[in-house]
Amino acid sequence: MKIAHRNRPARVVPYLLLATILLAVISSCVINKYREARILFNDAARMENGIKLRQSLADELPIPDGDTKTASVMNNLTGVNAAYEESLSILQSITENEEAELRQNGMLGDKLALEAMCLLRLKRYGGIGSLLTRAKRLSNKAVREDATKRTRDSFLLEAMPGFIMNDQAFAKIPEILNPDKAKFDEVKDSLVGPGNEHALYYIRNARMAAAKGDNPVVLYLVITELAVYLNLRTAYVHLNNDFMGWKNSEERKKTKEMLACLKQIDKTKNKSMFKLWLGIFGFNDTKIPDITCDLTK
């Protein structure tokens, strides 16, 4: 039986936590440029999440003739991208002396992570590599090897190659059934391997390190792992016309395990984040294994 899903929610939900993840404790000496860029980014992320969640829900309903929803969504996203652009412009205008002030306050890594996130959302992947190199130089080897001494931004930057690969793989998946075995194999390799040059490898390693350091960014990284699996499920259906292949895959089993982990660490009211992802994958709670989750492995 052919199965086609009209919506692809993986692009939407992983960014629900960005506004929280990138909030920093700003001291009075931190320059206004960084504060303004951070606020712009957080506002853009919230707008993007709202637009795409509404679009995802609307895609489940019939579209009447003459509907202007697509144009409206595109116009709204243009405004979102403009906000990301403005945030990026402010960050890139920060001088060396101003960066030195951020570094004194232990916030230069936050600035680099925010700049990388802007580039990620604008799909300007080529500019991210130099930011990762600079961020790595901020900490010495002892700090990098002790997860308890690492900061939130260092885990986000460690996962960044995986974020990029997940975005790029998502862009190759059609919105409707359009089988292409060669493209399916390419997308699957980009998402889950084999080897250690795939999205899941980078995101999972960052998540394990963050868990060892008991850093709250682990929740965001768990959700991005689920987004990788969701993209893979969509690829099985839209590029391979093989839902049973997904249903019988090892990755589907891993998805259930990660949902069990999300259930354990979700502190939202009524575990709303867990329930949202449970619904996205079409599972019910009884199908999620009752396991003791160790996110350090």
N, C-alpha and C positions, 0 to 999 in steps of 0.2 A: 504494500500500500504506500502510495506517495504521501508524504507529509510536508506541508509548507507552512512556515510561520511568517507572518507579515512583519512582526516587530523583532528588533534585536536589542534587548535591554542591557546587554553587557556594557555598552558605551555609557549607559546612564548611571547606574548605581555605584560603581567604584568611586565616583567623585562626591558622593553624598557626605563623606567625612572630611573632605579637604578643608572646609572652613574651620573645622575644629582642629584638625591635625596641624594646620599652619598658623594657628593662633599662638603668638609668643608673648611671654611676660615682658612687657616693654618698660624699661626704666626711664626716668626723666631725662637722661642724657642721650638717649638714642635719637638720631636725627629724624625729622618729620618726613623726609623722603621715604624712608623704609616703611614707616607707619602708613603713609598714604598708599604706597604700592601694595602693602599687605591687605589693607581694607578693600582696595579695588579688586584684587584677586579673589578675596573671599566673597565679595558681592557677585562677581562674575560667575564663580563656581555655584553659588546658590541659585542664580538665575538659570544657568545652564541645566542644573539638576531639575529644577521645576519645569522648564520647557520640555525637556526630553522625557521626563516621567509622564507629563500630560500627553505628549505625543505617543508614547508607548501604550498608554491606556486607550487613547483614541483609535489606535490602529486595530483594536479588537472590534471596533464598531463599523458598520457600513458607512461608506462615504457618499453623501448625496451628490448629484450632478451639480456642477458649478461650485463645489467646495473650494475654499481658498485656504484650507488649513496648511498645506505645504508651503505656500508663499508666506503665510504668517509666521510659521516656524522658522523659515529661512531668514526673514526680516529680524525676528527676535534674536536669532543666533548671530546675526551680523552685529547687533548691539553688544552681545556677550563678547564676541571676538574683539570689538573695539575696546572694551574694558580690559581684556587681557593685554592688548597692545599698549594701552596707556600704562598699565602696571609695569610691563616689561620696559617701556621707554624710561620710566622713572628709575627703575633698578639699574638700567644701563647708563644712566646719567650720573650715578654715584661715583665720586672721584676717589682716587687712591687715599687721600687724607681722610675722607669720610669712611672708606672701608676700614682704615686703621682704627677709627673710633668704634665701628661695629665689632671689630676683632677684639678690642680691649674689653668690650662688654660680652664677649663670647657669642656674638650673634652674626658673625660673617658667614658661618655655615648656613644659618637660616636664610640669609640673603641669597646665597648661591642656590639653595634648594628651591626657593621661591622663583628665582629667575629660570631655573631648569623646568619647573612646573609650568610656567608661562609658555616657554618654548614648546613643551610637550603638548599643551592644549592648542597651540597655534600650529602644530605639526611641523615645526622647524627643528627637526631632530639633529641636523648637522651642527647646530651651535651648542649642543648639550655636552659633548665630549670634553671640551676644554674646561667647562665648569666642574665636571667630575674630577678632572686632574687637579684643579686648584683645590677642591674640597679635600682631596686625599692628603694634600700637603699640610692641611691645617692641624692634623693630629699626628702625634708620633706613633711609632710602632706599638708601644706598650698600651696606649689608649685604644688603638684599633683592635688589639687582641683581647681587651677587657671590655666585654659588652656593657658592664655596669657603669663604665665611664663614658660611654658613647652617648651622643645626643640624638634626638629624634631625626634631625635633618640628615645625619650620617646614614641612617637606615634607609631613608627615602632615596638618597642618592645612590646607595648600593643597589637598590632595586630598580633604579631608573632604566638600565638597559632592558630589563624585563617589561617595564611599562611601555617602552618604545616598541618592542617586538610584538607585544599584545595588541597595541594600537594598529600597527602595520598589518598584522594578520587579520584583524577585524575588518580592515578596509578592503581586503581581498574576498571577503565572504559576501555573496549576493544576498539580497533581501528576500528573494523567492528561490524556489527550486531551480537550479541550473547546474546539473551534474558536470563535473570536470575533475577527473581522477588525479591528474597531474597537479592541479592547483590544490586539491584536497591534501595530497601528500605534502606539498610545500607548506601549507598552512599548519597542518598537524606537526610537522617537524619544527616550525617556528614557535609553536605553543608549548609542546611537551617533549620534544626531542625525538630520537635518542641523542646521547651526548650531553654536553654541558654548555651548549650555546643556544638556549631557548628561553622563552619568557618565564616559564615555571621555575627553571633553575635559579635565575637571579632573584625572583620574588621570594621563593621559598627560602633561599639562603639568608636573605635579609630578615625574613620573618623569624627564622630560627635564632638568629643573632639577637633580634629585638626581644624575643621571649626570654633568652638567657639573661638579658639585662633588665627584664621586667619593665620594658618601656611600653607605654600605652599605644604607641604607633602600631603595635602588633595587630590590633583590631583592623586597622586599615589594610594591612598587608594580607591578613586572612581573606578579606573581602576581595582584594585584587587577585588572589589565587583562585577564588571562586569564579571571578570574571574570566580567567583563562579557561577554566573548565566549561563555562557557559559558551564561550566562543567556539570551543572544540565541539560541543554538542551541536551547535548551529551548523558548523562545517560538515559534520556527519550527515545532517539532514539536507542542507541546501547544496552542498558540493558533491556529496557521495550518495544521496538518496538512500541512506542506510541507517535508519533510526535504531534498528536492532543491533547494528554494529556498535553504536553508542551504548545501548542498554546493556550489552554484554561486555563492555570494555572495563579495563582496570581503572581507567580514569573516572568512570561513573562511581565505582566503589570508593575511590579517593574523595570524590565530591561529597558523598554521604559522610565520610569521616571528617572532612573539613566543616561541614554543616554542624556536626556534633560538637566540634571545637568552638564554632561561632556561638552555638547555644550556650556553652559554658561561660564564655567571656563577655557575652552581650549584656551590658548593664542598662540598656534602654528600658523604658517602661514597658512591661509585658513582653519583653524580648522582641520588640517590634522589628529590629534589624534582622534577627534570625528568621522571624516569620515572613518577612519580605522576601528573603532569599529562598526560603523553603518553597514559597509560592512560585517564584520565578522558575525554579527547576521542576515544579509540578509534583513535589513530594508531599506526603503528609508526615506528621510527627512520628507516627508509629514505624515509619520506614527508616528512621535515623537511628544508627546503632548507639546503644548505651555503653559508651566507652569512657575510660579515663584518658583525657586528651593531654598529650605532652607536645606543646608547640615548639619545643627546642629540638625536635627530631623530625 
